[in-house]
Amino acid sequence: MRRLPIYLVIDCSESMVGKPIKCVEEGIATIIRTLKQSPYALETTVLSVIAFAGKAVKLLSMEEIYRLTSVKLPVGGGTSLGNVFYMLMDDIDKCVKKNTYEEKGDWRPIVFLFTDGNPTDRTEDAARIWREKYGESVLCVAVAMGNTMDTRYLRQFTDNVYRLENTDPKSFEQFFDWITLSINSSSRSVAKKRHDGSSLSVVNSSVVKKVEEKESAVTVDDNYIVILSRCQTTRNYYLIKYQKSSKDSTAYELEGAYPVDDNYFSLSADGYENLRVNTDHLYGHPTCPICGNESAIGICSCGGVLCVRNNQVNVCPHCGRRSFFGSSDVGVDINRTIG
């Protein structure tokens, strides 16, 4: 049986933590649930999911639709767009069946790539190889989520570049409806042997807009500030996420604090230089999302960020130093992540 390989390649960098990554997980669940109701998709479609941040990891490999329920996405530091395309190319070479003299191979694969930030690695070589070897044999659809990404990076790889400007739950829902309809249409086409199966449904331009021309460059993707902190009670890590204020371009408003597991570090880029932000620009102070300590942001003299208890001795989970922490009216520089 000839298969229709579908790849979902998903940016799981720190700026995706919280509502965006939850919306993507719900969107994938919707895709799976809907395709299970299609006899054409059940007959032909196989799904692969690759998550990437500073590194890339494959979460699903050519799975038949009826076997699937949902996908849990990890979070990591960095946005290695070039790196994930190397993994994607290697996987296509290994897993997609090629035509032989004896039998037909799989149908033309379709790749849906979602990212919300500019890459933190070099993309030129990966893009050149992709265009030369896979540009005709794979349909690649790249989607920039939000309005801060420079889509010229995506256009290095494909001409099918779209932008999801609004990232509220309703927009995500409509966006994944379009993805689902496109997969359904392609699976129906290959099942009936109409053509190679690579087709997209008509897009709702009020939700997802195709980028027809190269947009102006965004030199710094500063839509979010993300801080890596550590719970002193459990020693586990969490991310504190701030979003740029719509009223003041120098201010960032608290979105939330979110625990991360060990997958965060295995997916994060190595060896990047820490960035800094002054706390005067951060508005909102969460409690620890793990143990509930009063403040999720305490800065130890070692430079580590931790949760703290007011008017008590606190133990830094980074260096083990014991000390009291107090509030200050003067802003201090604090490490932020690569995003």
C-alpha positions as CSV (number, residue, x, y, z in Angstrom):
1,M,0.0,0.0,0.0
2,R,1.3,3.4,-1.0
3,R,1.4,5.8,2.0
4,L,0.8,9.6,2.1
5,P,3.5,10.8,4.6
6,I,2.5,13.9,6.6
7,Y,5.2,15.7,8.6
8,L,4.3,18.2,11.4
9,V,7.5,20.1,12.2
10,I,6.9,22.2,15.3
11,D,8.8,25.0,17.0
12,C,9.0,24.2,20.7
13,S,11.3,27.1,21.8
14,E,10.7,28.9,25.0
15,S,8.5,31.6,23.4
16,M,6.0,28.9,22.7
17,V,5.6,28.0,26.4
18,G,2.1,28.4,27.8
19,K,-0.9,29.0,25.7
20,P,0.7,28.7,22.2
21,I,2.1,25.2,22.8
22,K,-1.2,24.1,24.4
23,C,-3.1,25.4,21.4
24,V,-0.8,23.4,19.0
25,E,-1.2,20.2,21.1
26,E,-5.0,20.7,20.9
27,G,-4.7,21.3,17.2
28,I,-2.8,18.1,16.6
29,A,-5.4,16.2,18.7
30,T,-8.1,17.7,16.4
31,I,-6.2,16.6,13.3
32,I,-5.9,13.1,14.6
33,R,-9.5,12.9,15.8
34,T,-10.9,14.3,12.5
35,L,-8.7,12.1,10.2
36,K,-9.9,9.0,12.1
37,Q,-13.3,9.7,10.8
38,S,-12.1,9.7,7.2
39,P,-11.8,6.3,5.5
40,Y,-9.4,7.8,2.9
41,A,-7.0,9.1,5.6
42,L,-7.2,5.8,7.6
43,E,-6.3,3.9,4.4
44,T,-3.4,6.1,3.2
45,T,-2.1,8.7,5.7
46,V,0.9,8.2,8.1
47,L,1.9,11.0,10.5
48,S,5.3,12.0,11.7
49,V,5.9,14.8,14.3
50,I,9.3,16.5,14.8
51,A,9.8,19.1,17.6
52,F,12.6,21.5,17.5
53,A,14.2,24.2,19.7
54,G,18.0,24.4,19.9
55,K,18.0,20.8,18.9
56,A,15.4,18.6,17.2
57,V,13.7,15.4,18.3
58,K,11.3,13.1,16.5
59,L,8.1,12.4,18.5
60,L,6.2,10.3,16.0
61,S,7.5,8.2,13.0
62,M,5.2,7.3,10.1
63,E,2.4,6.3,12.5
64,E,-0.9,5.1,11.0
65,I,-3.8,7.4,12.0
66,Y,-5.8,4.8,13.8
67,R,-3.0,4.2,16.3
68,L,-2.8,7.8,17.5
69,T,-4.5,9.7,20.2
70,S,-2.5,12.9,21.1
71,V,1.0,14.3,21.2
72,K,2.8,15.9,24.2
73,L,5.2,18.6,23.1
74,P,8.5,19.4,24.9
75,V,10.0,22.8,25.4
76,G,13.7,23.8,24.8
77,G,15.9,26.9,24.3
78,G,16.8,28.1,20.9
79,T,15.2,28.0,17.4
80,S,17.5,25.8,15.2
81,L,15.7,26.0,11.9
82,G,18.6,24.8,9.9
83,N,19.2,21.9,12.2
84,V,15.6,20.6,12.0
85,F,15.7,20.6,8.2
86,Y,18.8,18.4,8.4
87,M,16.9,16.0,10.6
88,L,13.8,16.2,8.3
89,M,15.9,15.5,5.2
90,D,17.6,12.5,6.8
91,D,14.2,11.1,7.9
92,I,12.7,11.5,4.5
93,D,15.7,9.6,3.0
94,K,15.3,6.8,5.6
95,C,11.5,6.5,6.0
96,V,9.8,7.5,2.8
97,K,9.7,4.6,0.3
98,K,11.1,5.5,-3.1
99,N,9.9,4.3,-6.5
100,T,11.6,1.1,-7.8
101,Y,11.3,-0.9,-11.0
102,E,9.2,-3.4,-9.1
103,E,6.7,-1.1,-7.3
104,K,5.6,2.4,-6.7
105,G,6.9,4.2,-3.6
106,D,5.0,6.5,-1.2
107,W,3.1,9.5,-2.4
108,R,4.7,12.9,-2.3
109,P,5.2,13.9,1.4
110,I,3.6,17.0,2.8
111,V,5.5,19.0,5.5
112,F,3.7,21.6,7.7
113,L,6.3,23.6,9.6
114,F,5.2,26.0,12.4
115,T,7.5,28.5,14.0
116,D,7.1,31.8,16.0
117,G,10.7,33.1,16.0
118,N,13.8,33.9,14.0
119,P,16.3,31.1,13.8
120,T,19.2,31.0,16.2
121,D,21.4,28.9,13.9
122,R,22.6,29.3,10.3
123,T,20.1,28.3,7.7
124,E,21.8,28.9,4.3
125,D,23.4,25.5,3.7
126,A,20.4,23.5,4.9
127,A,18.1,25.7,2.7
128,R,20.3,25.2,-0.4
129,I,20.3,21.4,0.0
130,W,16.6,21.3,0.7
131,R,15.8,23.3,-2.4
132,E,18.1,21.2,-4.6
133,K,17.2,17.7,-3.4
134,Y,13.7,18.0,-2.0
135,G,12.1,21.2,-3.4
136,E,10.2,19.3,-6.1
137,S,9.6,16.0,-4.4
138,V,8.2,17.4,-1.1
139,L,5.4,19.9,-0.6
140,C,6.6,22.1,2.2
141,V,4.3,24.6,3.9
142,A,5.9,27.0,6.4
143,V,3.8,29.0,8.8
144,A,5.0,32.0,10.9
145,M,3.0,32.2,14.0
146,G,2.6,35.8,15.2
147,N,3.8,39.0,13.6
148,T,7.4,39.3,14.7
149,M,9.2,36.7,12.6
150,D,11.1,37.6,9.5
151,T,9.6,35.3,6.9
152,R,12.6,35.6,4.7
153,Y,14.2,32.8,6.6
154,L,11.2,30.5,5.7
155,R,11.3,31.6,2.1
156,Q,14.8,30.2,1.9
157,F,13.2,26.8,2.1
158,T,9.8,27.1,0.3
159,D,7.6,29.5,-1.6
160,N,4.6,28.3,0.4
161,V,4.9,30.7,3.4
162,Y,2.0,31.8,5.4
163,R,1.5,33.9,8.5
164,L,-0.9,33.3,11.4
165,E,-1.1,36.8,12.7
166,N,-3.5,36.2,15.6
167,T,-2.5,33.5,18.1
168,D,-5.6,33.4,20.2
169,P,-7.3,30.0,20.7
170,K,-10.0,30.7,18.1
171,S,-7.5,31.6,15.4
172,F,-5.4,28.4,16.2
173,E,-8.6,26.3,15.9
174,Q,-9.4,27.8,12.5
175,F,-5.8,27.4,11.4
176,F,-5.7,23.7,12.3
177,D,-9.1,23.2,10.6
178,W,-7.3,24.3,7.4
179,I,-4.5,21.9,8.0
180,T,-6.9,19.1,8.6
181,L,-8.9,19.9,5.5
182,S,-5.7,20.0,3.4
183,I,-4.6,16.5,4.7
184,N,-8.1,15.1,4.1
185,S,-8.2,16.5,0.6
186,S,-4.8,15.0,-0.2
187,S,-5.6,11.6,1.3
188,R,-8.9,11.5,-0.8
189,S,-6.9,12.3,-3.9
190,V,-4.3,9.6,-3.5
191,A,-6.9,7.0,-2.4
192,K,-8.8,7.7,-5.7
193,K,-5.5,8.0,-7.6
194,R,-6.4,11.4,-9.0
195,H,-2.8,12.8,-8.7
196,D,0.2,12.9,-6.4
197,G,-2.0,14.0,-3.5
198,S,-0.1,17.2,-2.7
199,S,-2.8,19.8,-2.4
200,L,-3.9,22.5,0.0
201,S,-7.5,23.6,0.8
202,V,-8.6,27.1,0.2
203,V,-7.2,29.2,3.0
204,N,-9.3,31.6,5.0
205,S,-7.2,34.8,4.5
206,S,-8.7,36.4,7.6
207,V,-7.0,33.8,9.7
208,V,-3.9,32.7,7.7
209,K,-2.3,35.0,5.0
210,K,0.0,33.8,2.3
211,V,3.3,35.8,2.2
212,E,3.6,36.6,-1.4
213,E,6.6,38.9,-1.2
214,K,9.7,39.1,1.0
215,E,8.9,41.1,4.1
216,S,11.3,43.5,5.7
217,A,13.8,42.1,8.2
218,V,13.2,42.0,11.9
219,T,16.7,42.3,13.4
220,V,15.7,41.3,16.9
221,D,12.7,39.1,17.9
222,D,11.9,40.8,21.1
223,N,8.2,39.9,21.4
224,Y,8.9,37.8,24.5
225,I,11.2,37.7,27.5
226,V,11.6,34.2,29.0
227,I,13.5,33.6,32.2
228,L,14.7,30.2,33.4
229,S,14.2,29.8,37.1
230,R,14.5,27.0,39.6
231,C,12.3,25.9,42.5
232,Q,14.3,25.8,45.7
233,T,11.9,23.3,47.3
234,T,12.0,20.6,44.6
235,R,15.1,21.8,42.6
236,N,13.0,21.5,39.4
237,Y,13.1,24.2,36.7
238,Y,10.3,26.4,35.3
239,L,10.0,29.2,32.8
240,I,8.6,32.7,33.5
241,K,7.2,34.2,30.3
242,Y,6.6,38.0,29.7
243,Q,5.1,39.4,26.5
244,K,5.8,42.8,25.1
245,S,3.2,45.4,26.2
246,S,0.9,46.8,23.5
247,K,1.0,50.2,25.4
248,D,4.8,50.6,26.0
249,S,7.4,49.1,23.7
250,T,10.0,48.9,26.5
251,A,7.7,47.1,28.9
252,Y,6.9,43.4,29.2
253,E,3.8,42.1,30.9
254,L,3.6,38.8,32.8
255,E,1.9,36.0,30.8
256,G,2.6,33.1,33.3
257,A,5.1,30.7,34.9
258,Y,5.3,27.1,33.6
259,P,7.2,24.0,34.9
260,V,9.5,22.2,32.4
261,D,10.9,18.7,32.6
262,D,14.3,17.3,31.7
263,N,13.4,17.3,28.0
264,Y,13.9,21.1,28.1
265,F,17.6,20.7,28.4
266,S,18.0,17.9,25.9
267,L,16.1,20.1,23.4
268,S,17.9,23.3,24.1
269,A,20.9,24.7,22.2
270,D,24.4,24.4,23.6
271,G,27.0,27.1,24.2
272,Y,25.0,30.3,23.6
273,E,25.9,33.4,25.5
274,N,23.4,34.4,28.2
275,L,21.3,37.5,27.4
276,R,20.2,40.0,30.0
277,V,17.2,42.1,30.8
278,N,16.6,44.7,33.5
279,T,13.8,43.9,35.9
280,D,12.5,47.5,35.6
281,H,11.1,46.4,32.2
282,L,9.2,43.4,33.7
283,Y,5.7,43.9,35.1
284,G,4.1,41.3,37.1
285,H,5.5,38.9,39.7
286,P,4.3,35.3,39.7
287,T,4.4,32.8,42.5
288,C,6.4,29.6,42.0
289,P,4.3,27.3,39.7
290,I,5.8,24.2,41.4
291,C,5.8,24.8,45.2
292,G,3.8,28.0,45.5
293,N,6.5,30.2,47.1
294,E,5.6,33.8,47.2
295,S,8.0,35.0,44.5
296,A,9.1,33.0,41.5
297,I,12.0,35.5,40.8
298,G,14.8,35.7,43.3
299,I,18.3,36.5,42.1
300,C,21.2,34.8,43.9
301,S,24.6,36.4,44.0
302,C,25.7,33.4,41.8
303,G,23.5,34.7,39.1
304,G,20.9,31.9,39.4
305,V,17.2,32.6,39.5
306,L,15.0,30.8,42.1
307,C,11.8,31.0,43.9
308,V,11.9,32.5,47.4
309,R,10.0,32.7,50.7
310,N,9.7,36.1,52.3
311,N,11.3,36.7,55.6
312,Q,12.9,33.3,55.7
313,V,16.3,31.8,55.0
314,N,16.3,30.6,51.4
315,V,18.7,28.0,49.9
316,C,19.8,28.6,46.3
317,P,19.2,25.4,44.3
318,H,22.0,26.4,41.9
319,C,24.9,27.0,44.3
320,G,23.6,26.0,47.8
321,R,24.1,29.4,49.3
322,R,21.8,30.3,52.3
323,S,20.5,33.9,52.5
324,F,17.6,36.2,53.0
325,F,16.0,37.9,49.9
326,G,14.3,41.3,50.0
327,S,12.6,43.5,47.5
328,S,14.3,46.4,45.8
329,D,13.1,49.6,44.2
330,V,16.2,49.6,41.9
331,G,16.1,47.4,38.8
332,V,18.8,44.7,38.4
333,D,20.0,42.8,35.3
334,I,18.8,39.3,35.2
335,N,19.6,36.4,32.8
336,R,17.1,35.8,30.1
337,T,17.0,32.8,27.8
338,I,17.6,32.6,24.1
339,G,13.9,32.3,23.4
